[in-house]
Amino acid sequence: MPVTPKLILFILLALLAGSAIPAAVRAAEEGRGACLRKAEQRAAVATHRAVPLARAIRSLHMRGRRAEVVRAELCDRGGRLVYVLTLLPRSGKVTRATIDAGNGEPLGLH
């Protein structure tokens, strides 16, 4: 099968479109705050910039929010580290909680 100019153009456009998608995702994440990778999370806890995740969850439970944590992220929001927790309570309605990672205090439920 001969390679036509149209095929080459199609391949180039597909490659360009594919490289634009990760950039768009990064831009969206920067708007809401970038979340840390596992190694960065461990370093933040080790240097006492963030409380351990278990302490943050315990603080949430102490305030009456009994739910299973199905996802936890440590994110930087404007220079402030926060845990963003996805919760599944007995009601089955998925909710999110934001916890100040510096002191473990809940900031809000959404």
N, C-alpha and C positions, 0 to 999 in steps of 0.2 A: 504494500500500500504506500503510495507516494505521499510525502509530507507536503501539504499545500500551504501557501501563505495564510489562508484562513485558519487552518489547524494550529499553526504556530501562534497566530494572534490569539486564538481561543485559549491556548495553554498559558500564554503570558498573562492574559487577563485573569484567568483562574488563579494563578500564582499570586498576582497582585491583590486580588480580593481576599485570598486566604491570609495574607500577611497583615491586612488591615483589620481583621477581626480581633486578634489579640490586642492590638493597640486600642481599639474601641473598648474592650473589656477593661484594660488597665485604666483608661481615662474614667470609666464609670466607677471603678473601685476607688480611685483617688478622690472622687467627689464625696464618697461616703466614708472614706478613710481606709487605708490599706491594712489588711490583716497580716499578722506576722506568721512566718513559717515556723515549723516545730523547733528548729535550733534557736531561732530568735526568741521564741516563747520561753524556752528553758533558760536562756541567758537573762531575760527580763526577770524571771522568778529568782534566779540565782543572785542577781545583783539587787534584789529587793525593790525593783521598779514595779513589780506586780506581785500580788499575793498568789499563793497556789490556787488552782482552780477549785479544789475541794473546799477551801475556805470561802471562796465566793459563793459556791453552791450552798454551803451550810448557812451563810448569812441570809440567803434568799429563803431557805427553809425556815429559819428562825422567825421570819416575818410572815409566816403562814402560807407561803407559796410552795405547796407540795406538788411537785410534778417531776416526771422523768425528764432528764436532760438528754435530748437526742442529738444535739450538736452544740459545740462550744468553740468559739473563735476568740482570739485575743487580737484586738485591732487598735490602730492608732487613729484617734479622732482629734485632729488639730493639736497634736503634741501630747494628748492625754490618752493613756492606755485604758481600754475598756474591754470587758468580756461581753460578748454578744451570745446569749444562750437561746437556743430553740428548745422550747418546753412542750411536753405532751402531758397535760393533766388528765385526770380520770374522765373528765367530760369529753375528751377526744378532740377538743378544739386546740389546734397548735397555736402557741403564743410565743412571744420573744421577750426576753428581759435583758436590760443593759445594766452592767455592774461596773462600778469604778474599780479598776484593777489595782489601783494604788492602795486603797483601804478596804476593799471588799464590800462597800456599801451599794445597795441597789440604787440605780438612777432612774429607772423607769421600766414600765411594762407596756408592751404594744402588742 
